[in-house]
Amino acid sequence: MASTAPWSETRPTALIVLADGTVIEGRGLGAGGQAVGELCFNTALTGYEEILTDPSYAGQIVTFTFPHIGNVGANDEDIEDLHPAARAGAVGAVFRADISNPSNYRSASHFDEWLKRRGIVAIAGVDTRALTALLREKGAANAVIAHNPDGVFDVDALKAKAREWSGLVDLDLAKEVTSGQSQTWTETPWVWDEGYGNQDEPTTHIVAVDYGAKRNILRLLAGLGAKVTIVPAKTSADDILALRPDGIFLSNGPGDPAATAEYAVPMIQQLLKTEIPLFGICLGHQMLALALGAKTVKMHQGHHGANHPVKDFTTGKVEIVSMNHGFAVDGDTLPQGVEETHVSLFDGSNCGLTITGRPVFSVQHHPEASPGPQDSHYLFRRFANLIRSRRGEPALAE
Ligand SMILES: NC(=O)CC[C@H](N)C(=O)O
């Protein structure tokens, strides 16, 4: 099977070096050079391009547990970050098999070329089952991924680099990946044979605070009739309210929520003094929880995949969801008046909250999928219904 990977039987052309000194050898793919970050694993079977361009993955190296990554090629349509030139998203990728030639009508380039252009350092030929078992046992690890086609590495220097990296705890990465200025978003979700649409006749206005927002979230909001104004992470509550939103959205994003909370929490607390419906996803969920007085914790290995079962206590239904988080809200710290609405059926961790009797809620998982099942799309309709109810309009079927 063809591969663009430089192949050396005798010499590895890429390494993963963990902070504990573990060295894993393989074949280099994608960009040359080195990247440092937290090494995690993702169990999704599809959607590698969406995963690697999710800005929530900034500062992380993703091990794909699915062995064949790259076979549907790459295109410019399936990226999830708002500003591709800024390359917010995963810094490295780990694969079992080499990348085969693309076979898909939507493919515009070989995935290896795409990785190179995107500046993602990648490695193939890794026993990803063993690596995943190691990460499950020891927890997500600080690591360096290095790719040199000549096969020359200073392993001691790589070990030191992995050891000396700060790690994600206390790191505010939202400020690195947020939009520099406000912009309007009107693109609606992808439809078979038609591609993406456009919201030409918006009936509501949603302000989305961008901590590293994924495009498909914005598309789903626009698809439900909203004009979306994306604002930078540090926009003040006054400036947000001056836009006269019908609803406010707090986006997903990378890094430690407790670090971003420094400026996000006072802003969210001010927004909560109004009755404007508010919806948060992932980092947005975590910061809403912090604004309400709850605590977030670093998880052992995190949740990254497209096959996680979550229970919605408000309906009793179980949904299969996309997840990508390394921190979680400690459900035991939710104050009185705040209800836990969703929980992970894998480990019981908190996956959602609402303020009793108020139009405010958030979830830890990624209801926009992209990639993943669409079971949780109802949460966008739940948000739209909070806006509709405030305006005296009939509810959509959830
Ligand atoms: N997808 C996200 O928004 C991730 C939130 C946060 N950075 C975490 O890892 O838990």
The ligand as an SDF file (V2000), in Angstrom:
LIG
                    3D

 10  9  0  0  0  0  0  0  0  0999 V2000
  -13.6430   20.6440   24.4700 N   0  0  0  0  0  0  0  0  0  0  0  0
  -13.4310   21.5100   25.4280 C   0  0  0  0  0  0  0  0  0  0  0  0
  -13.9940   22.5950   25.4660 O   0  0  0  0  0  0  0  0  0  0  0  0
  -12.3800   21.1400   26.4490 C   0  0  0  0  0  0  0  0  0  0  0  0
  -12.4610   21.8980   27.7350 C   0  0  0  0  0  0  0  0  0  0  0  0
  -11.2000   21.8290   28.5770 C   0  0  0  0  0  0  0  0  0  0  0  0
  -10.1090   22.4140   27.8820 N   0  0  0  0  0  0  0  0  0  0  0  0
  -10.8960   20.3860   28.9460 C   0  0  0  0  0  0  0  0  0  0  0  0
   -9.9870   19.7990   28.4460 O   0  0  0  0  0  0  0  0  0  0  0  0
  -11.5810   19.8230   29.7740 O   0  0  0  0  0  0  0  0  0  0  0  0
  1  2  1  0
  2  3  2  0
  2  4  1  0
  4  5  1  0
  5  6  1  0
  6  7  1  0
  6  8  1  0
  8  9  2  0
  8 10  1  0
M  END
$$$$
